[in-house]
């Protein structure tokens, strides 16, 4: 796939339009609040989007001097924990919007002058520009999580589509190529290099687990059934005190849920979301199934996509796999994107949610988080041995 300057400019514009649509309705006070210890103030995310763009495009690629040297500390994602960023001298909303607009104007001027597909690997098929586009889109989803945690009004479409599919798909045993190929010019380093892997036969559910199905697990005492939880899951202290997914509320004999700023009856046919890996794993065990491995999920997505409902645009789907590099992995363009998270601390999610831009939701895309995290738009697709 050839990537042109026009394609890149369109991607940059599209990402910025999504940012503006989600942040536009918010007041300055809402943008500046520390709405959850798990998330940054939204205005920090906004300025960080501009800083990351300046760092990689204007400074690294263009050789320009920093616009504000203090941003190297304030907006470095590893310098300060999310919960303390509201205490920093970060930009106020008007200044943050002005900053990201200034950076973008300079970036578009730079785009007109660079030679795509030259000798610089950052420019091969516009890779570094694609990284910036995806980075902004990923922060839009993070901001949407913050809106849900805070109980602010919902951005469109605000919820995943309903589940209609039933039954399972048999995926035969055999090899397949795991990871991104040459047809994915903007795939991240953790999606490469593609390699052949043998996957034994397995069955995978056509549809995602619904609220009604997960509600049956809750009603059966699943949160208090020791046999349903792995040792790792049961060791998570919050698992024992929880009784339902995040944002569910009991009202007499029925469950409600808070969806952004609205409390509503639990939609039975929507996929359950805001469940941790531990909850997903416990549900699958209770149902006599298991979570798919990463290779299983991707093989099913590649070979049986027409038979599987909501592979993307519904909820991120937990896998049983820990996050790690593929054989021959090479960090590019920086280790902090993927490599520093490799190990047993993080579990991989696949697919993409209703809040994930399609550009980010490739079949090879890998998301990861701590197994106890529930603020993400995460759900469950079960599998089992054939």
GIGI-V890214 format. One record per residue. RES is the residue in one letter. PHI is phi in degrees with one decimal (999 if undefined). BURIAL is # if it has 24 or more other ideal C-beta (glycine too) atoms within 12 Angstrom, else .. Layout:
res={RES:RES}
phi={PHI:PHI}
burial={BURIAL:BURIAL}
This chain:
res={X:X:X:X:X:X:X:X:X:X:X:X:X:X:X:X:X:X:X:X:X:X:X:X:X:X:X:X:X:X:X:X:X:X:X:X:X:X:X:X:X:X:X:X:X:X:X:X:X:X:X:X:X:X:X:X:X:X:X:X:X:X:X:X:X:X:X:X:X:X:X:X:X:X:X:X:X:X:X:X:X:X:X:X:X:X:X:X:X:X:X:X:X:X:X:X:X:X:X:X:X:X:X:X:X:X:X:X:X:X:X:X:X:X:X:X:X:X:X:X:X:X:X:X:X:X:X:X:X:X:X:X:X:X:X:X:X:X:X:X:X:X:X:X:X:X:X:X:X:X:X:X:X:X:X:X:X:X:X:X:X:X:X:X:X:X:X:X:X:X:X:X:X:X:X:X:X:X:X:X:X:X:X:X:X:X:X:X:X:X:X:X:X:X:X:X:X:X:X:X:X:X:X:X:X:X:X:X:X:X:X:X:X:X:X:X:X:X:X:X:X:X:X:X:X:X:X:X:X:X:X:X:X:X:X:X:X:X:X:X:X:X:X:X:X:X:X:X:X:X:X:X:X:X:X:X:X:X:X:X:X:X:X:X:X:X:X:X:X:X:X:X:X:X:X:X:X:X:X:X:X:X:X:X:X:X:X:X:X:X:X:X:X:X:X:X:X:X:X:X:X:X:X:X:X:X:X:X:X:X:X:X:X:X:X:X:X:X:X:X:X:X:X:X:X:X:X:X:X:X:X:X:X:X:X:X:X:X:X:X:X:X:X:X:X:X:X:X:X:X:X:X:X:X:X:X:X:X:X:X:X:X:X:X:X:X:X:X:X:X:X:X:X:X:X:X:X:X:X:X:X:X:X:X:X:X}
phi={999:-86.1:-113.2:-101.0:-62.2:-66.1:-64.1:-63.5:-60.3:-64.9:-64.1:-61.9:-64.1:-64.5:-64.1:-66.9:-64.0:-65.9:-59.3:-64.2:-68.2:-79.9:-86.3:-53.0:-74.5:-87.2:-79.1:-59.1:-63.4:-66.2:-66.1:-94.7:-68.1:-86.0:-83.2:-160.5:-64.9:-81.5:-128.3:-77.4:-55.6:-59.5:-65.7:-65.1:-56.8:-60.4:-67.5:-62.6:-55.7:-66.6:-63.5:-62.7:-66.2:-62.7:-58.9:-88.8:-94.9:-77.6:-90.1:-70.4:-80.8:-90.5:69.0:-86.3:-78.4:-59.1:-71.8:-144.3:-61.4:-67.2:-66.2:-62.1:-93.5:-64.7:-115.9:-76.5:-63.9:-101.4:-80.5:-141.0:-64.0:-56.5:-67.9:-108.7:-70.4:-68.1:-85.5:-86.3:-79.3:-80.2:-66.3:-74.9:-52.4:-61.8:-69.4:-66.2:-63.1:-64.9:-64.0:-66.2:-69.7:-63.2:-60.5:-63.3:-61.2:-68.2:-65.5:-64.6:-66.3:-65.3:-57.1:-69.4:-108.3:-89.3:-102.2:-67.9:64.5:-83.8:-77.4:-74.3:-62.1:-64.3:-97.6:-60.1:52.2:66.2:-54.8:-65.6:-68.3:-62.5:-61.8:-67.8:-58.9:-66.7:-58.7:-65.0:-63.8:-66.6:-69.6:-60.6:-67.5:-60.2:-62.4:-63.3:-60.0:-62.4:-60.8:-66.4:-60.0:-82.5:75.8:-85.9:-57.1:-85.6:-79.3:-70.7:-90.0:77.4:-155.1:-75.2:-71.7:-73.2:-91.6:-117.3:-71.6:-134.6:84.6:-128.2:-117.3:-87.6:-105.3:-64.9:-66.7:151.3:-83.6:-155.4:-94.1:-92.4:109.4:-82.9:-101.3:-68.7:-79.9:-116.2:-66.8:-109.1:-63.3:-75.6:-60.6:-72.5:-93.2:-128.7:-79.3:-63.4:-151.3:-83.0:-138.2:-90.7:-120.0:-62.2:-60.5:-154.2:-115.6:-134.4:-66.7:-66.2:-113.4:-77.5:-68.3:-90.2:-59.5:-64.1:-66.4:-69.0:-60.6:-64.5:-62.6:-62.4:-63.9:-80.7:81.4:-58.0:-73.4:-119.6:-95.0:-57.7:-71.5:-82.5:-109.1:-67.7:-57.2:-63.3:-66.3:-66.7:-70.4:-71.5:-62.0:-69.1:-62.5:-75.2:-91.6:-77.5:-133.9:-169.7:-60.4:-56.8:80.1:-77.6:-133.7:-82.0:-133.0:64.8:-92.6:-122.5:-106.3:-112.4:-139.6:-95.1:-112.1:58.0:-99.7:-122.8:-103.1:-144.7:-58.2:-65.9:-71.6:-61.0:-94.6:-76.1:-65.5:-60.9:-140.4:64.1:-109.7:-79.5:-58.0:-60.8:-66.7:-61.5:-65.1:-65.5:-61.3:-59.8:-61.6:-61.0:-81.1:77.1:-129.0:-156.1:-82.5:-70.9:-77.5:-56.8:-60.5:-63.5:-60.4:-70.2:-63.5:-62.9:-64.5:-86.0:-103.9:-134.3:-57.6:-70.5:-99.9:-107.8:-88.4:57.7:-63.4:-124.9:67.6:-129.1:-140.7:-63.8:-116.0:-65.0:-113.9:-83.8:-84.9:-79.5:-84.3:-156.4:-84.9:-75.5:-54.3:85.1:-54.0:-134.2:-64.7:-159.6:-90.0:-152.6:-67.1:-71.8:-72.0:-123.2:-59.5:-68.2:-100.9:-65.3:136.0:-88.7:-75.8:-119.3:-107.0:-93.0:-116.0:-129.0:106.1:106.1:-104.1:-63.9:-96.0:-91.5:-66.9:-56.5:-62.9:-87.8:-88.4:-73.1:-59.9:-95.0:-65.4:-122.7:-105.6:-149.3:-161.9:-62.1:-66.4:-90.9:-70.8:-129.7:-75.5:-73.5:-84.0:-112.9:-143.2:-139.3:-126.5:-91.0:-139.0:-160.8:-65.3:-82.9}
burial={.:.:#:.:#:.:.:#:#:.:#:#:.:.:#:#:.:#:#:.:.:#:#:.:.:#:.:.:.:#:#:#:#:#:#:#:.:#:#:#:#:#:#:#:#:#:#:#:#:#:#:#:#:#:#:#:#:#:#:#:#:#:.:.:.:.:#:#:.:.:#:.:.:#:#:.:#:.:.:.:.:#:.:.:#:#:.:#:.:#:#:.:#:.:.:#:#:.:#:#:.:.:#:#:.:#:#:#:.:#:#:.:.:#:.:#:.:.:.:.:.:#:#:#:#:#:#:#:#:#:#:#:#:#:#:#:#:#:#:#:#:#:#:#:#:#:#:#:#:#:.:#:.:#:#:.:.:#:#:#:#:.:#:.:#:.:.:#:#:.:#:.:.:.:.:#:#:#:#:#:.:.:.:#:#:#:#:#:#:#:#:#:.:#:.:.:.:.:#:.:.:#:#:#:#:#:#:#:#:#:#:#:#:#:#:.:#:#:.:.:.:#:#:.:.:.:.:#:#:#:.:.:#:.:.:#:.:.:#:.:.:#:.:#:#:#:#:#:.:.:.:.:.:.:#:.:#:#:#:#:.:.:.:.:.:#:#:.:#:#:#:#:#:#:#:#:#:#:#:#:#:#:#:#:#:#:#:.:#:#:#:#:#:#:#:#:#:#:#:#:#:#:#:#:.:.:.:#:#:#:#:#:#:#:#:#:#:#:#:#:#:#:#:.:#:#:.:.:#:.:.:#:#:.:.:.:#:#:.:.:#:#:.:.:.:#:#:#:#:#:#:#:#:#:#:#:#:.:#:#:#:#:#:#:#:#:#:#:#:#:#:#:#:#:#:#:#:#:#:#:#:#:#:#:.:.}
